[in-house]
Amino acid sequence: MTTALHCVFLNGTVGVGKTSTADALADLLTIRGVPNAVIDLDWLRFAWPAPTGDPFNRRLELANLSAVIPNFRAAGTRLLVLAGVIEGTLQREEYEQVLDQLLVVRLEAGPATVQHRLRRRHDPLDPSLDWHLDRAIELQAILSSADVDDAVLHTDGRDPRSVAAAVLGVLKQQWPTSHIQMAAGDEITQ
């Protein structure tokens, strides 16, 4: 019998802290002895040019994700942390077809926080900065109205480690009977 691969999808607009939180969550899981892996989904779809009708290369991302899941499973991964964007119900269903157990946690921050993070991340002369600033506002509205998340966590004024600790709390609440060992004597199973 194959053990289910639990997947936590950190959803959110650009600059909200998905990748930083994913990295911090991996550290916390490793400390607790939970076999884990992290995928920033941007890298699974990073190709140019994007096909007509698929400007963000979602089909490529899903195909690549499908291809690597068996490798993580074979390596003993129990919890896969994904950082990306799910804009609606149809997209969530596409991920659910590829993944065993999916928990979507949306990270949210106010516009000032997101703008500050994006300006720190991009060179002021980088022409993509304006696109990212505009996309952050647009995407935040899309994600708020899509309502595809199992939980929403606010990242304003919080460092990635404290947000990751909050994600662990969501895991314990949402998967109270999971096979994932969170800490000695503290187990969540499904």
N, C-alpha and C positions, 0 to 999 in steps of 0.2 A: 504494500500500500504506500502510495506517495503522500508525503506530508504536504498540506496546502502551503503555498507561498503567500504569506500575508503582505499586502502592499499598502503603504501609506502614501497618498498622493498629496503633496503640498501644492495647493492651487493658489493663484493670486496674480495680480497685475505685475508688470515690470517694476523692479525696484522695491518690492515689498519685503524682500528678504528670504525668498524661497531657497535659494542655493546655500546661503549662509546658515539658515536653519537646518537644512538637510545635512550639511557637514557637521554641525553641532549635535544633531540627533544621532548621527552615526557614532560620534564619540561617546555619547551617553549610553547607547546600546552596546557598544564594545566594552565599556566599563562594566556593564551588567552581564556580559557574557552572551549576548544575543547575536547569533550569526546574522550579519546584515550586509547590505550593499546599497549604494546610492547611485542613481542615474539622474543627471541633469538632462532632461529630454531635449533641450535645445541642441545638444550635440548629436542626437540621433536623427535630427532633421536638417542639420546644417549642410546644405548643398545648394548650388546655384547652377542654372536657373531653376526656380520653382515652376512646376507645371501649371498650365492655365487652369484656373478653377480651384487651385490648391496653393494659395500664396504663402502659406506657412509650412508647407511640406508635411502635412499631417499624415498622409498615406505612407510616406517614407518613414516617418517616426514610428507609426504603428507596426509597419513591416519589420523594422529594425528591432523594436521592442520584442515582438514575437520571436525573433531569431535568438535573442540573448537570454530570454527567460529560462529555457532549458539548461543553459550553461550555469546560471546562478543557482538553479535548483540542484544541479549535479554537484556544485561546489559546497552545498550544505546551507545556503542562505535560507533563513527563516523569515526575515522581514526585509522587504525591498522598499527603500525610500525613493520616491520619484518627485522631482521638482519640475513643474510645468504649468500648463494652463488647460482647464476644461471650461469651455464657454457655454455649454448647454447639455441638455439631456442626451441628445444623440451622441455627442462626443463621449459622455460618461459611459454610455452603453457600449461604445466601441472599445474603450479600455476594459470594461467588464468582460468582454469576449476574449481578451488577451490574458487577463489576470485572474487568479483564483479568488482571493478575498481582497476587496478594495474598500479602503476608508479614505474619503476625501476631506482634507482639512484646508479650508481657505484661510490664508493669511491676509490681513487687512491692515492698512495704515492710512492716515490722513494725507491729503495732497502735499502738505508742507514736508512731511517726513519722506514721502516718495520722491519729491523733487530734490530734496537735500541728498538722498542716497544716489539718485541718478547723476546729479552734478558731481558728486565725489567719484563715481565710477567712470564717467566719461570726461575726456579732455574737453575744455570749453570750446575748442575749435573743431571738435568732431562733428561733422554734419549730421550724424545719426542722433545726437543729443536731442535736438528739437523733435525728431520723430518719436523718440522714446518718451519724452515729456508729454507729448500729445497722446500717444498710445496708452500711457499709464492712466490718464483720465478716462479715455474711451473704454478701455478694458475694465476698469473698476466698475463703471456703470453696467457693463454687460454681465460681469460676474455677480454683482449684487442682485440683478434681476433674474439671473438664470436659476438660482436656488438649487444647485446640484450638490451642495456640500453637506457632509455629515456634521461638521462643526466649523465654527469661525473663531479665529484667534486674532486679537489685535496686537500689532508689533510696535506701535508708537512708544517711544521711550524705553524699549526693551532690547537687550542684547540677544544675539542668536541663541545662546545657551539657555536663557530663561524661556524663550519661545519654544525651544526644543523640549525643555522640561514640561511645558504646558501640553505639547503634543503627546508626550508620554502619558500624561494624565488622561488625555482623550482616548489613547489606546486602552488604558486600563478600564475606562468607562464603557467604551464601545465593544471591546472584545474581552469581556470578563472571564470567558472560559477558553481562551486561545492556548495553543501549544507553545506560544512564545514565552520563554523564561525572561522575566524583566529584572529579577534580582533574586538572590537566594531567599527562598521562602515566599516570594512574591510572584505568583504565576498568573498569566492571563491565557486562557485557552478557548478554543472554539470547537 
